[in-house]
Amino acid sequence: QCQLSGLWRNDQDSLMEISVLGDNGDFQGQYLTRVTLSGGCAQISPLRGAQQQPGEEGWPTFAFTVRWDKFSNATTAFVGQCFVDAGGKETLRTMWLLREAVGSLEEDWKATR
């Protein structure tokens, strides 16, 4: 069974730590991104999310948001699922949407990546 709590590293060498996982599936932690919109150095930002409680043999789905703290006016939402391979290695597969603030409704088309 997958356990979301702990330290995770992605393909871009960013780190995510889920430090608190509640009995109801809510969790929080921090995200250390190595990729920034401004091209700056790595920054730590808070994250909050929820895990769908799996059945006895299920692998949980989850969603979380990261508020890019102090260096960007963007927010990213992630959704995914945790898997365990035959060797016991846990892997998170996610998709994300990043929303940047824009100055007008006419610029809305370029605000989401």
C-alpha positions in Angstrom: 0.0 0.0 0.0 1.2 3.5 -0.8 2.0 6.0 1.9 2.0 9.6 0.8 3.7 10.9 3.9 7.5 11.3 3.4 9.9 12.9 1.0 9.4 12.7 -2.8 11.7 13.8 -5.7 10.4 14.5 -9.2 12.1 14.3 -12.6 13.1 18.0 -12.4 14.9 17.3 -9.1 12.2 19.2 -7.1 11.4 17.9 -3.6 8.0 17.5 -1.9 7.6 16.6 1.7 4.3 15.5 3.1 4.7 15.8 6.8 1.2 15.5 8.2 -1.4 13.0 6.9 -4.6 13.1 8.8 -7.0 10.2 9.5 -9.5 11.8 7.1 -6.9 11.9 4.3 -6.1 15.6 4.5 -2.4 16.4 4.3 0.1 19.3 4.3 3.7 19.8 3.7 6.1 21.8 1.6 7.4 21.8 -1.9 10.9 22.8 -2.8 10.9 23.6 -6.5 14.0 23.7 -8.7 11.9 25.1 -11.6 10.7 28.7 -11.3 8.8 31.0 -13.7 11.4 33.8 -13.0 14.4 31.5 -13.4 15.5 32.2 -9.9 16.9 29.7 -7.3 15.0 27.0 -5.5 12.3 28.1 -3.1 10.2 26.4 -0.5 6.4 26.8 -0.7 3.5 25.4 1.4 1.2 22.7 0.1 -2.2 21.3 1.2 -4.2 18.4 -0.1 -6.4 15.4 0.3 -6.0 11.7 -0.4 -9.0 9.5 -1.3 -8.9 6.7 1.2 -8.2 3.5 -0.7 -9.8 0.1 0.0 -7.8 -2.8 1.4 -5.9 -3.3 -1.9 -6.3 0.0 -3.6 -3.8 2.7 -4.4 -4.9 6.1 -3.4 -5.7 9.0 -5.6 -4.9 12.5 -4.3 -4.9 16.2 -5.1 -3.0 19.1 -3.7 -2.2 22.8 -4.3 1.0 24.7 -3.9 1.0 28.4 -3.2 4.3 29.6 -4.6 5.3 31.6 -1.6 7.2 34.9 -1.9 8.6 34.5 -5.5 5.6 34.1 -7.8 2.0 35.1 -8.1 1.0 31.7 -9.4 -0.7 28.7 -7.8 -0.5 25.1 -9.0 -3.0 22.3 -8.6 -1.8 18.7 -8.8 -3.9 15.5 -9.1 -2.5 12.0 -9.2 -2.3 8.4 -7.9 0.2 6.5 -5.9 1.4 3.1 -7.3 3.7 0.3 -5.9 5.6 -1.8 -8.3 6.5 -5.5 -7.9 9.7 -4.6 -6.0 7.8 -2.4 -3.5 8.9 1.0 -4.9 6.3 3.7 -4.5 5.7 6.1 -7.4 3.4 9.1 -7.7 2.0 9.9 -11.1 0.6 13.4 -11.4 -0.8 16.0 -13.8 -0.7 19.7 -12.9 -2.2 23.0 -13.9 -0.4 26.3 -13.1 -2.4 29.5 -12.9 -0.6 32.8 -13.1 -2.2 36.1 -12.3 -2.8 38.4 -15.3 -3.9 42.0 -15.4 -7.1 41.7 -17.4 -9.8 39.4 -18.6 -8.4 39.8 -22.1 -5.2 38.2 -21.0 -7.0 35.2 -19.4 -6.0 33.0 -22.4 -2.4 33.0 -21.4 -2.8 32.5 -17.6 -3.0 28.7 -17.3 -0.3 26.3 -18.3 
